[in-house]
Amino acid sequence: MNRKTDDTAEKGLWNRFKGSHPAIAEFLVFFIISNGVTILQMVMMPAIKYIFSLTPLVSTSFQILPMGHNLDGSIYYVFDYASGSIGAGGGGGLAYFLAVEITLLSAQIINFFLQRNVTFKSNTSVVKAAVWYFIAWVIISVGASALQGLYKTPIYNFFMGIMGESAGMTIADIITMLINSVISFWVFFPIMKIIFKDKKGTSN
């Protein structure tokens, strides 16, 4: 059996599975694409963060949307990026914030078109879907940033403590981005089901 025959057989098997279990097949495709985008984010985040670390933005504090207090009495910010490098005890400043948000936004733009065209095969209005997707991304970003205040510092301190500043910070970058990706994964799937629910194209 040649490769072309193998490909045809595999495609036929997948189409039969998709016909029998459309919801499961849809979720599997969503899962595969999301994981690919997650890997992209884990590569982009440390690279963009390093570039911004060479700028004065590290020394620019970005702490907005106060929400209660920490256990030590300090203000808990939804977006809490104190000035100074993380290795020096700071929060990464505006440089860290931009690295995270640019990475997430870039990845979600790619994710939007792949999920729309491949997973859901939707032919709904791109503009309308993109607007709702952007609104969802903003809400998720705010929520994820609020949660990040609970785990960001402990993760960085732990890995820098056992692996050294450079290697530990890189691993911590990847883990924090992975946590963001997991949150996005479980929140975005039902949202995309709504955004792309009408006028699906014909499955191949």
One Martini backbone bead per residue (centre of mass of N, CA, C, O) as a GRO file, in nm:
protein
  204
    1MET     BB    1   0.093   0.038   0.026
    2ASN     BB    2   0.076   0.356  -0.036
    3ARG     BB    3   0.068   0.675   0.071
    4LYS     BB    4  -0.194   0.761  -0.071
    5THR     BB    5  -0.366   0.531   0.043
    6ASP     BB    6  -0.321   0.595   0.339
    7ASP     BB    7  -0.444   0.880   0.333
    8THR     BB    8  -0.725   0.792   0.239
    9ALA     BB    9  -0.786   0.604   0.478
   10GLU     BB   10  -0.751   0.815   0.702
   11LYS     BB   11  -0.967   1.010   0.597
   12GLY     BB   12  -1.200   0.809   0.608
   13LEU     BB   13  -1.182   0.751   0.911
   14TRP     BB   14  -1.224   1.043   1.005
   15ASN     BB   15  -1.500   1.093   0.865
   16ARG     BB   16  -1.648   0.871   1.019
   17PHE     BB   17  -1.597   0.981   1.300
   18LYS     BB   18  -1.720   1.264   1.247
   19GLY     BB   19  -2.004   1.154   1.177
   20SER     BB   20  -2.046   1.004   1.462
   21HIS     BB   21  -1.849   1.241   1.629
   22PRO     BB   22  -1.862   1.568   1.602
   23ALA     BB   23  -1.793   1.687   1.884
   24ILE     BB   24  -1.528   1.536   1.932
   25ALA     BB   25  -1.382   1.622   1.673
   26GLU     BB   26  -1.394   1.925   1.729
   27PHE     BB   27  -1.234   1.914   1.995
   28LEU     BB   28  -0.973   1.787   1.882
   29VAL     BB   29  -0.902   2.015   1.689
   30PHE     BB   30  -0.899   2.236   1.900
   31PHE     BB   31  -0.675   2.105   2.072
   32ILE     BB   32  -0.447   2.098   1.861
   33ILE     BB   33  -0.441   2.399   1.792
   34SER     BB   34  -0.403   2.507   2.081
   35ASN     BB   35  -0.128   2.366   2.127
   36GLY     BB   36   0.021   2.507   1.901
   37VAL     BB   37  -0.023   2.795   2.016
   38THR     BB   38   0.113   2.743   2.288
   39ILE     BB   39   0.396   2.690   2.179
   40LEU     BB   40   0.426   2.967   2.053
   41GLN     BB   41   0.402   3.125   2.320
   42MET     BB   42   0.654   2.986   2.465
   43VAL     BB   43   0.847   3.124   2.257
   44MET     BB   44   0.766   3.428   2.253
   45MET     BB   45   0.773   3.534   2.543
   46PRO     BB   46   1.082   3.528   2.612
   47ALA     BB   47   1.170   3.693   2.365
   48ILE     BB   48   1.007   3.955   2.417
   49LYS     BB   49   1.101   3.999   2.707
   50TYR     BB   50   1.399   4.038   2.637
   51ILE     BB   51   1.372   4.284   2.457
   52PHE     BB   52   1.228   4.466   2.679
   53SER     BB   53   1.465   4.439   2.896
   54LEU     BB   54   1.643   4.658   2.717
   55THR     BB   55   1.447   4.864   2.831
   56PRO     BB   56   1.293   5.119   3.026
   57LEU     BB   57   1.021   4.958   3.085
   58VAL     BB   58   1.112   4.808   3.344
   59SER     BB   59   1.096   5.097   3.513
   60THR     BB   60   0.784   5.084   3.446
   61SER     BB   61   0.506   5.105   3.605
   62PHE     BB   62   0.211   4.858   3.612
   63GLN     BB   63  -0.060   4.961   3.823
   64ILE     BB   64  -0.393   4.849   3.798
   65LEU     BB   65  -0.683   4.792   3.935
   66PRO     BB   66  -0.780   4.788   4.227
   67MET     BB   67  -0.834   4.481   4.456
   68GLY     BB   68  -0.778   4.520   4.739
   69HIS     BB   69  -0.578   4.299   4.952
   70ASN     BB   70  -0.320   4.172   5.080
   71LEU     BB   71  -0.196   4.010   5.354
   72ASP     BB   72   0.019   4.264   5.395
   73GLY     BB   73  -0.175   4.525   5.289
   74SER     BB   74  -0.138   4.547   5.008
   75ILE     BB   75  -0.220   4.616   4.696
   76TYR     BB   76  -0.446   4.464   4.466
   77TYR     BB   77  -0.377   4.407   4.133
   78VAL     BB   78  -0.474   4.313   3.830
   79PHE     BB   79  -0.229   4.491   3.722
   80ASP     BB   80   0.095   4.366   3.839
   81TYR     BB   81   0.378   4.577   3.740
   82ALA     BB   82   0.640   4.637   3.879
   83SER     BB   83   0.920   4.780   3.900
   84GLY     BB   84   1.156   4.593   3.778
   85SER     BB   85   1.313   4.318   3.784
   86ILE     BB   86   1.257   4.001   3.884
   87GLY     BB   87   1.551   3.935   3.976
   88ALA     BB   88   1.529   4.215   4.170
   89GLY     BB   89   1.208   4.202   4.281
   90GLY     BB   90   1.023   4.273   4.070
   91GLY     BB   91   0.755   4.285   3.800
   92GLY     BB   92   0.876   4.399   3.503
   93GLY     BB   93   0.679   4.593   3.422
   94LEU     BB   94   0.585   4.704   3.114
   95ALA     BB   95   0.749   4.485   2.972
   96TYR     BB   96   0.590   4.238   3.072
   97PHE     BB   97   0.309   4.317   2.986
   98LEU     BB   98   0.370   4.339   2.678
   99ALA     BB   99   0.473   4.051   2.638
  100VAL     BB  100   0.211   3.911   2.712
  101GLU     BB  101   0.001   4.063   2.527
  102ILE     BB  102   0.141   4.020   2.253
  103THR     BB  103   0.139   3.717   2.263
  104LEU     BB  104  -0.166   3.669   2.301
  105LEU     BB  105  -0.269   3.831   2.057
  106SER     BB  106  -0.115   3.685   1.833
  107ALA     BB  107  -0.221   3.399   1.899
  108GLN     BB  108  -0.533   3.470   1.874
  109ILE     BB  109  -0.535   3.544   1.579
  110ILE     BB  110  -0.448   3.269   1.478
  111ASN     BB  111  -0.668   3.106   1.625
  112PHE     BB  112  -0.917   3.229   1.499
  113PHE     BB  113  -0.870   3.135   1.199
  114LEU     BB  114  -0.829   2.833   1.251
  115GLN     BB  115  -1.095   2.775   1.398
  116ARG     BB  116  -1.288   2.887   1.186
  117ASN     BB  117  -1.173   2.713   0.927
  118VAL     BB  118  -1.121   2.421   1.067
  119THR     BB  119  -1.306   2.349   1.307
  120PHE     BB  120  -1.595   2.515   1.228
  121LYS     BB  121  -1.644   2.603   0.939
  122SER     BB  122  -1.704   2.915   0.909
  123ASN     BB  123  -1.928   3.181   0.738
  124THR     BB  124  -1.923   3.405   0.910
  125SER     BB  125  -1.866   3.704   1.010
  126VAL     BB  126  -1.559   3.825   1.071
  127VAL     BB  127  -1.617   4.090   1.218
  128LYS     BB  128  -1.822   3.992   1.426
  129ALA     BB  129  -1.648   3.765   1.547
  130ALA     BB  130  -1.400   3.945   1.620
  131VAL     BB  131  -1.542   4.127   1.823
  132TRP     BB  132  -1.626   3.902   2.023
  133TYR     BB  133  -1.344   3.787   2.058
  134PHE     BB  134  -1.213   4.045   2.174
  135ILE     BB  135  -1.394   4.074   2.419
  136ALA     BB  136  -1.316   3.800   2.538
  137TRP     BB  137  -1.012   3.856   2.559
  138VAL     BB  138  -1.028   4.090   2.757
  139ILE     BB  139  -1.172   3.940   2.986
  140ILE     BB  140  -0.961   3.713   3.013
  141SER     BB  141  -0.716   3.895   3.068
  142VAL     BB  142  -0.819   4.013   3.330
  143GLY     BB  143  -0.859   3.746   3.482
  144ALA     BB  144  -0.568   3.633   3.445
  145SER     BB  145  -0.425   3.872   3.585
  146ALA     BB  146  -0.560   3.840   3.860
  147LEU     BB  147  -0.448   3.547   3.904
  148GLN     BB  148  -0.138   3.604   3.872
  149GLY     BB  149  -0.100   3.730   4.159
  150LEU     BB  150  -0.092   3.434   4.298
  151TYR     BB  151   0.164   3.286   4.110
  152LYS     BB  152   0.403   3.445   3.996
  153THR     BB  153   0.608   3.488   4.229
  154PRO     BB  154   0.640   3.191   4.330
  155ILE     BB  155   0.744   3.076   4.063
  156TYR     BB  156   0.995   3.252   4.025
  157ASN     BB  157   1.128   3.196   4.300
  158PHE     BB  158   1.154   2.892   4.274
  159PHE     BB  159   1.320   2.864   4.002
  160MET     BB  160   1.548   3.066   4.076
  161GLY     BB  161   1.636   2.906   4.334
  162ILE     BB  162   1.708   2.617   4.171
  163MET     BB  163   1.832   2.749   3.868
  164GLY     BB  164   1.848   3.034   3.857
  165GLU     BB  165   1.781   3.319   3.698
  166SER     BB  166   1.778   3.248   3.393
  167ALA     BB  167   1.650   2.960   3.385
  168GLY     BB  168   1.416   3.014   3.585
  169MET     BB  169   1.278   3.241   3.419
  170THR     BB  170   1.217   3.076   3.166
  171ILE     BB  171   1.040   2.862   3.302
  172ALA     BB  172   0.839   3.065   3.426
  173ASP     BB  173   0.742   3.182   3.162
  174ILE     BB  174   0.622   2.917   3.052
  175ILE     BB  175   0.426   2.854   3.285
  176THR     BB  176   0.259   3.116   3.280
  177MET     BB  177   0.171   3.078   2.985
  178LEU     BB  178   0.035   2.802   3.027
  179ILE     BB  179  -0.182   2.898   3.221
  180ASN     BB  180  -0.311   3.099   3.027
  181SER     BB  181  -0.379   2.882   2.809
  182VAL     BB  182  -0.568   2.706   2.979
  183ILE     BB  183  -0.776   2.920   3.037
  184SER     BB  184  -0.840   2.985   2.740
  185PHE     BB  185  -0.928   2.708   2.645
  186TRP     BB  186  -1.187   2.669   2.839
  187VAL     BB  187  -1.324   2.946   2.754
  188PHE     BB  188  -1.319   2.953   2.431
  189PHE     BB  189  -1.483   2.712   2.336
  190PRO     BB  190  -1.777   2.807   2.407
  191ILE     BB  191  -1.748   3.079   2.259
  192MET     BB  192  -1.701   2.959   1.973
  193LYS     BB  193  -1.966   2.805   1.957
  194ILE     BB  194  -2.123   3.074   1.938
  195ILE     BB  195  -1.979   3.242   1.716
  196PHE     BB  196  -1.976   2.961   1.508
  197LYS     BB  197  -2.277   2.826   1.492
  198ASP     BB  198  -2.337   2.955   1.216
  199LYS     BB  199  -2.301   2.868   0.896
  200LYS     BB  200  -2.169   2.614   0.819
  201GLY     BB  201  -1.974   2.447   0.644
  202THR     BB  202  -1.877   2.199   0.452
  203SER     BB  203  -1.753   1.907   0.505
  204ASN     BB  204  -1.472   1.702   0.396
   0.00000   0.00000   0.00000
